[in-house]
Amino acid sequence: MPFMDGLELGRIVKERFPDTVIIFLSGYDDFDYAQKAIHIGASEYLFKAGFKKKKLISVFKEDKAYCRIQATQYFAKYKGGQY
């Protein structure tokens, strides 16, 4: 991205929407960069060159399950118009 990198975008998204699931799929094979991604709240950091289709599917399934749990808890909290 010309005006910010993925870490900056991830940081902004997590600040504004903390429940957002962020997965980095990056060309940077740099431990420091990956560590920063996890520090801002990314759920996964996958390196493109070492990337396996099965791993990505597994990550999506895990995060889908997490999102379902979050949605269920959210709707249970506000069920019956208790806003």
Secondary structure, 3 states (H helix, E strand, C coil): CCCCCHHHHHHHHHHHCCCCCCEEEECCCCHHHHHHHHHCCCCEEEECCCCCHHHHHHHHHHHHHHHHHHHHHHHHHHCCCCC
